[in-house]
Amino acid sequence: MKIARVAVDVPLEWAFDFRVPDGLDAQVGAFVVVPFGRTRKVGMVVERLEASEVPAHKLKAIEREVDDIPPLAAKDIRLLNFCAAYYQRGLGEVIAASLPPRLRQVTRRRVAAIAPHAGNQDRETPPALTHEQQAALDACLAGLDRFHPVLLHGVTGSGKTEIYLQLLERVLAAGRQALYLVPEIGLTPQLEERVRKRFAGVPVAHAHSHLAQGERAAAWLAARTGEARIVLGTRLAALMPFHDLGLIVVDEEHDPSYKQQEGLRYSARDVAVRRAQELGIPVVLGSATPSLESFANVGEGRYTLARLATRASGASMPAVRTIDTRADRPKEGLTSALVRSLRECVARGEQALVFVNRRGFSPVLFCRACTWHSSCRRCSANLVLHRKAGELRCHHCGHRERVPQACPSCGAADLAPVGQGTQRVEEGLREALPGARIERVDRDAAARKGALGAALERFRAGEVDILVGTQMLAKGHDYPRLTRVGVLDSDSALFSADFHSAERLFALLVQVAGRAGRAKAAGEVLIQTDFPSHPLYAAVARHDFEGFAAASLEERRLAGFPPFAYLALLRAEAKKPGEALRFLREASTIASRITAEVEVFDPVAAPLERKAGFERAQLLVRARSRGPLQAFLRDWRARLDESAARSVRWSLDVDPQEV
């Protein structure tokens, strides 16, 4: 009897044995349809066996092979096995996460690996490199035939993308494929246009979650078969199979968007480095503000550092100054100094960006009579006022309701918005600068397909004077006439309990500031703050990443946080109050019996304690090295599987980005 062990998408560590009918090959890596309980599932053959512990008469048979999905190669299976082991998930779950939704369906239309668009325009001639760029390129090329991790630390506008493109050219000339990762979907249209111009005639596929299901499936198949020579994608592309991958580029490698926050909680950046190591190929991690973990790897000799300290155009870095909001009180979120600066900028025919990291009109609607405020009944969060839509919305669970005409608590009509979102800032700018052409770009404004690209194209064409936006505008965009940047409401991150917050705020401010003055006209960045003398703002003004990183790493070392320790977070949620915390207390007791090499912290409520009707809590564990932590997690996870009540949903997050 021929037997195959098949991994299917269930939250269990093991795979399941099935009988292989005559006429089926079902080799390791092949995708098959199997009966599972009362349903059928697509799974992958992970092992062929001579015998099974399951009695022969109880073995169910594989129904059929999925003939439009090529079997995975051994190198791709090794990567998925690593992800399952390291991130403490079942192999079947990891395999399912690596497949586009269309390919996971048992009953569907056949999918073909359609050749990706190759373009037909003339090939763009590469620009001449600066001496700095050439030195950085040479550092990357030194290891083109082996595992060679390079941290490309370049200031904003220094020409990192050009180095990536020249590396791609070398890899394509050798007949191999390249994977180019970006953190957010908003960065892909501009990058895709640039890649297509440079590599006219080269098949390019893109992979991100906003594609139609058929497009995602076709891109996955094109990468696996080698039809796609270049794949541009967000974090999900890190798990795609390739025919002959020769280079991985991770742009904005510091960005927290590379960490998946649901299901398989993997870091696409870390998976990319592991994949490059397995394949013996180079990986380039680029950023103006590298993650402290990557920067520490340079100090330890694990990564090669390539620096770009000046802008490729010869432009100066923008001047950065703070506006003391204690003296210049904002109106509609805008200080008089910022308004004056924006007015001068527009009068000169230049463009400006006003950055506020909060969409909507206002964070909360407030009753002046009784202090009632708009809160979500399902989450421990406020409902955000979206005035144009006439709605209060929860940005966590998606709940929406109409704006009340009077206070639901006392009946008073004196309801007022408190705080500033992008919509309110937009209205304030229109009132303060009536002649300026203003456009808002946030997730709400860009919800319609193509809306983001159209808005940015209008700005590039000079049809918009001032952009108001969120993090969608903070990085990757290059506009020669943009000379002024205003930053609103950044102080809240200065005093967060999360040890990542200062690093993220510094990176965000540097990225936003970097949009200004990238051509001939000088740039200026104005940061509104109640704390103008804070050391973080001083480091941003000096454009001093290395000084900031050295001080932050020393703080991390003294506190015992990554990269000087390794963390995992056990998350739990339950409908019944107190049940999640009760489960975590039991988990803590179990953990204390396993090993003394792992430090177990007390269970606490999650930062967002209630979400979508579930009470949430978490338990942090810490170890000085990765090996003992992984061994502990394997044992702990097995015991938690046995002890957890069905009413509690729990998951392990290895290397958490939010604690």
N, C-alpha and C positions, 0 to 999 in steps of 0.2 A: 504493500500500500504506500502511495506517495502522500506525504504530509507536508503542509506549509504552515508556518507560523505567521499570522497576519496581525499587524497593528491597526487598530481602528480608533476612531475619534471618541474615546471615553476617558473620564478622569481616573484612569487606573494605570499603574506602572507597567503591568505585564501585557503581552500580546496573547493571541488566541490561536489554537490549533484547528486546522481544517483539512479535510481530505481533498486531494487534488484529483479530479476526475480524469479518465483517459482522454487524451486529445488536448489537454491543457498543459502549457509549459509552466507558467507561474514561477518564474525564477525570481531570485532575490532582487528587489527593486521594482518589480512589476506591480501595477495597480489592478485590484480585483474587486468584484462585487461579491459580498458574502451575506448570508442570512445572519441576523443578529437579533435575538429575542423575537419580537413580533414585527420587526422591520428589516430593512436591508441597508447595508452601509458600503461605502467605498473605502477600502483599506489598502495597505501596501504589504507585500510579502517581505518579511525581514529575516527569515531563516527557513531553510529546507531541512526536514528531519527524516530519520529512518524509522523512528517510533515516537509515540506520544504517551504521556501519562494518562491521557483521557482514553477510556475504553473505546475500541474501534467502532462499536455499534452506536456510540454517542457522538462520534465525530460528524459534524455537518460538512457538506461538500461546498467548495467554492462554486458559485454560479457561473461566472464568466470572467475573462480578463477585460479590462477597459482598454480597447485597442487604439483609441485616439490619444492616450497619454503615454509617451515613451517611458520605459523603465528608468528609474534613477540610477546613476552611476555610483560606484562604491564611494567616491570622494564626497558626493552629496549626502549619502546616507551617513557617513562619518560625521558630517557637520550637524545633521539632525540628531544623531545620537548624543553628540556633545551638548547640544541645547537642552535635550531632555534631562541629561544627568546634571548639568550645571544649574539649570533654572528649576529643577525639581518638578518636572511635569512628565506625564506619560508620553511615550514616543508617538503613540497615535494622535495625541493632541498636537504635538509639534508638527507632525506630517500634515495634519489638517490645516494648521496655521500657515504652512508654507504653500498650500494650494489655493488658487483663486476659488471663490464660492462656486462658480459654474462647474469646475472640474470635480468638486466634492459631491455633486448631485448624481444620484443613481440613475434617474431618468431625465434625460436632457437631449438637446440636439447635439450632433457631433460637432466638435470644435477642430478647426484646422489651424495650423501654424502659418497664418497669413504673413507673407513677407512684410516687414515693417516699412514704413515710408522712407524712401531714400533721397527724395528731393531731386530736382533736375536743374537747379541754378548753377552758375559757374562757381567754382571753388574759391573761397575767400583766401587771399594771401596772408600768411601769418605776419604779424608786425615784428619789427626788430626788438629784441630783448634788451633791457638795461643790463648793466654789469651785475647788479644784484640778482635779477631774474635768471641770468645765465648761470650764476654760481649756484642758485637754488635748484635749477633744472639739472645741473651736473651732479649735485648731491643726490637727487632722485634717480638719475640714470645710472649711478654707480652700482645699483643693485637690481637692475631690471630683470636679471635671470635667477633671482633667489628671493627668499623672504627678506624684505628690507623695509621696515616701518620707518617712515619719515614724518616728522611733525613740521609742517610748513607754517611757520608763524610769520604772518605778513600783516602789516597795518592795513586798514581799509583803503581800497584803491591802489594797492601795491602791485596788482596784476597776478594774483594767485590763479585766477581762472585761465590765463594764458599759459601758465606752466602746466596746468592740468591738460589743456588741449594739446600741447606739444608732447606730453607723455602719452596721451591717447594715440597720437599719430605714430609714435614709435611702436606701440603695441599692435596697432592695426596693420602696420607694415610687416610685422612678423606673423600675420595671419591669425592672431588671437583676438579674444573678446575683451571688453572693458566694462566695468560697472562703476557708475558715477552716482553717488548718493547725495541727496540734499535733504535738509530736515523738514521742509514744508512744501505743500503742493503749490503755494503761491510763487515759489521760486522756479518752478519747472518751465512755464511758458517762455520766459526771457532766455533761460539757459538752453532750452530746446532749439530756439531760433538761432542762437549763436553756434551751437553744435552742428546744426544742419548746414549753415552757411560755410562752416569750416570743412565739413566732411561731406560735401555734395556727392551723392551717389552711394554713400555708405548707409546700409539699413540701420535705423535707429528706432528702438522701442522705448516707450515710457511706461512706468508702472507706479500707480498710486491708487488710493482708495476711491477717488472721485471718478474713475473711469467706469464705463459701462461694463457689465459682467463679461460680455463677449470680448471686449477689448483687453481686459485684464487677462483672460484665459489665453487669448492669442499671443499676447506679449510673453507670458510664461512659457508657452510652447516654443516661441521663436528664440528665446534665450536658451532653452534646453537643447533645441536642435542645431543651434548655431546660426540660424537665419538672421537673428539680430546680432550685429557686431558691437553695438554700443547699447547699453541699457541705462536710461536715466530714471531714477526712482527715489521714492521716500523709503522709510525704514522697512516696509514689507519686501522691497526688492533684495534686501540682504539675505533672505531665505530662499530666493529663487535658484533653481538649478541652471548650470551653464554647460555648454559643450566643451569649451576650452578657454577658461578665464585666465587672462594674463595680467590684469591690473585692477585694483580697487582704489577709487578716490572717495574720501568722505569729507565733503565740504561742510564748513561750520561744525566741526567735529564736537565742539563743546555743547551743542544745542540739546536741551533736555527732551526735545521732540523725538530724538532717536530712541528713547526708552518707551516701550509699549507699556501702557498702564492698565490694561485689562487682559484676561486670558493668559497666554504665554507672555510673561513680563520680561522680554528679552531686550538687551541693548543692541541696536543695529550696528553701532560703532564697534562694540566689543566683539560681536559676531563676525564683523568684517575683518578685524585683525586676526581672529582665530582662523577664519577661512583662508586668509592669505598665508598664514603660517602652515596650515595643512597642505596647501597647494604649492608652497615655495615660490610665491610671487610677491611683488612689492605692493604696499598699501601706503597711500599718502593721506595724512590727516591734516586738513587745513583750517586755519582760523586766525582772526585778529586777536582773539582772546581765548587761547587754548584752555581746555579743562585742566584743573589742577592735577588730576590723575595723569593726564598725558604729559604735562609739563614735568611732573615728578619722574616719569619714565625716561625723559631725556636726561635728567640728573643721575639716574641709576644706570645709564648706558644702554637701556633697552631700545630707545628710539634715537634716530639721527635727527638733529635739529637743523633746519634750513630757515634762514631769516630774510625777511624783506622789510627793511626799516623805513623806507621812503616810498612815496607814491610813484607809480610808473609814469604818470603824466608830468612829473616834476612839480605838481601842485603841493602847497604847504598843507600840513594838517590843520583842521579848523581850530580857531580860538574857542575855548570853552570857559564860560563864566557862569556864576550862580546869581540868581535874583532872590533876595531875602524876602520871603512872603510874609514875614512878621511885620516888616516895615511897609511893603507895597502889597496891600491886601488884594487878592484876586477877586475879580468880578466875573461871574460865569466861568470861573476857572482860569481867567487870564489876568495877569498883572498889567499895569499901565506900561511898564518898561518893555514887556514882551509885545504888547500891541503896537507901541511906538516903533519897535524894531521891525516888526512885520510890515507896518505901513511904509517904512523907508525902503524895505526890500522890494515890495511890489512897485513902488514908485520908480525904482531903478530898472524895472522890467525883468527882475529876477524872480525866482520861485522859492517857496518855503514849505517846510513840513512841520506840522504840530502833532506831537506824539502824546497820546494819552492811553494808558494801558487798561482801558475800561470801556467796553462798548455799551450801547444804550444811551438814554438821556441822563439818567441819574441813578446812582446805586440804590437809593431807597426813597420811598414816598413817606412823608412824616406829617403827623397831625400836631399843630402847634398848641391845640387846646388840651389834649390828654396824653400826648407823647406816643400815641399808637404809631407803629411803622409797618410798612408792607413786608411781611415775612412769609416764607413758604411753609405750608402746613406739612409738607412731606420731607423737608430738609431743614437743617439748622443753618439757614442762609436767608438773606433778604431777597425779595422779589425786586427785580430791576425795572425801573420805569422806562418804557419805550414809547415816547409821547406821540410820534408820528403814527404808530400803529394803534395807539389808544390802548396799550396793554401793559400789564405787569408780567414779567417773565422770570422764571427761575433758570439760571444758566447752568444748573447742575442736573436737574431731573427733567427739564423741558416743560414744566407746568406753566400754563398761561391763563390769565383772567383779565376781564375788562377793568380799566381804571375806575375806581369808585367815584361817584359824584360827591359823596360826603363820607366822613370818617365812619367806618364800620363799627367802631367802638362807642363813640359819643355822639355821632350825628353831625358834628361840626363840619362846616364847609371849608375850613381853613387848612387845606392840605397843601404841602409844599415839597418840592424835590430837594433832596440834600445830597451834596457831592456832585461831581461832574463825570459824565460819560461822554463818548465821542459825539453823540447827537447834540448834547447841551453845549459842548465846546463849539461845534459847528454853528449853532444858532448865535452864540456869543460873538463869534468871529464875523458873521454876517451883519450883526448889529454894529460892531466896532469898526468894521472895514466895509462899508456898503458898496464900494466900487470893485472890490476884489472878487475874482472868480474862485469859488471854494468848492471842494469836493471831498466827501467823506468816504474812507475806505476801511471797512471793518467786516467782520463775518456776516453781519446782517446785510450790509450794502452789497457784499459780494456773493450772496447766497445763490443768485441766478447764474447758471453756467455762462462763462465768458465775461461776466460783469467786471471781475477784477482786472483781467487783461485789458478790457476796453477803457476802464478808468485810468489805468497806468499809461496807456497809449495816448489818451487825451493830455495827460500831464507831460509826457515826453514831447508831444507836438506843440506844447506851449499854450494849450487851450484852457489850462487851469493854473491859477496863481498859487493857491495854498491847498495842500493836501492835509486832511485831518485823519489820523488813523491809529491803529493799534500795532501789535508786534508784526503783523503782516507786512508792514513797511520798513521794519527795522534793519533788514539785511538783504544783500544780494542785488539791490536795485541801484542803477547808475544813471543819474540825471545831471548833465553838465551845467544846467542853469540853476540848480538847487544850491542856494548859498546860505540859507538860514534854517535852523532847526530849533524848535521850542519843545521842551520836555515838561510835562505836567504830572504831578501826583506820583513821584517816585519815592517819596520818603517812607511809605509804608513798608517797603522791603528792608529798610535799614535795621529794623528791630524785630525781625521775624525769629521764631524759635527754630526754624529749619536751618541747619548749618550750611546749606547750599545757597541761602538767600543773598548774601553779600556778593558771592562769586557771580550769581546770575544777574544781579543788578548792575554790577560793573560791566559785564559782557553786553548787556542790553544797552546801556548808555553809550558804550564805545561804538557799538554797531549803529545805533541811531545817529550819533554824532558823525559817524563816517559817511553818512549820505551827503554831508555838506561840503562845498568847496572842492569838488573833485576835478574841476577844470581850471580855467584861468582866474576867475573871480574868487576872492578869498571867502572862506566859510566861517560862520560863527554859530555857536551852539549856546542856548540860554536854558539853564536848568532852574526851574522854580522850586524852592525848598525852604523849609523852616530851619534847616541845619546847614547853612552855607559853609561852615568851617569843618564839616565832617571829613575825615581822612579819605574816605572813598571818593568823594567828589573832587578832592585835591588830586588824587591819583588819576582820575579821568581827565582833569584839566591838563595834567602833565603828559598825558598819553603814555603812562608808565605802567604797562602790564607787568613787567618783570618785578618791579618794586612791590606792586600789589600782590603778585603771586607769592613772592618770598615771605611777606608778612602773613599772608593767609595760610600758607603751608606750615609756618611755625605755629600758628594758632591751632591748626588741625593736629599737628604732632603733639602739642601739649594736652589737647582735649581727647586724643585717641580716636580721631575720625579719619575716614579715608583721605588720602591713600596710605595712611599708617595703620589702618585696621580694616577689617572686612565685616560688612553688615548684612543682616537679613531681617526682614520684617514679616511677622505673621499677622495677617489681617483677618478679621472676623466680622460678620454682620448677621443680625437676626431681627425678626419683627418684634419679638417680645422684649421689653425693656430689661436690661441686666443680663440677658442670656449670652450675649457676645463676650462681655467681660468675665462672666462665670466660666465660659469655655477657655478663655485665655489664662485664667488663674490655674485651671487644671493643666493646661499646656505648659505653664511655667513650672509647675511641680514635676511634670514628666521630664522636662528639659534638665532640671537640676539633678536628676538621677542618671543622666547619660554620661556627662563628662564635665570636668572642672576647667577644661581649656576654653570653654565658651562662656562668656558673661551674659547673663539673662537679666534684662531690665524688667521693671514692673509693668503690667498691662495698663494702658491709658486709653482714654477716648481718642478717636481719630480727630485730626484737625477739623474736618467737616463731620461732626458727630452723628448727624442724621441725614440720610440721602435716600430719596425715593421711598420713604416709609421704613427704611431699615436703620436700626441703631448700629453704629460702627465703632470698632475699637481695634487696637493694635498692640503688638508686643515686639520689642526690638531685641535682637541678640547680636553679640559682637565677638570677634576673634582676632587675634593678632596675625594669623596667617590663614591662607585660603584653604589649605588641606584639612586641618581640623574642623573648620566650619562646614565644609562639604560633607565630611564623614558624619558629623553631628546631624546635619539636616536630613541626610538619608535615613538615619535611625529615627529621628524625631518625626519625620513625615509618616513613616510606617506606623508608629504608635498613635499618631493623631488620627490616621485613617480608621483605626480600631475604636478610638474613644469618642470621636466627634458625634454629637447628636445631629439628627437629620434636619433639625430646625435651624442649625447654624451653618452658614456658608463661610468657608475659610480658604485662604490661599497664602502661599509663601512668595515673597518678593525678594529675590537675591540681588544685592547691590541696588537697594531702593534709591530713587531720586527724590522722593518726598517722604520725610520722616516727622 
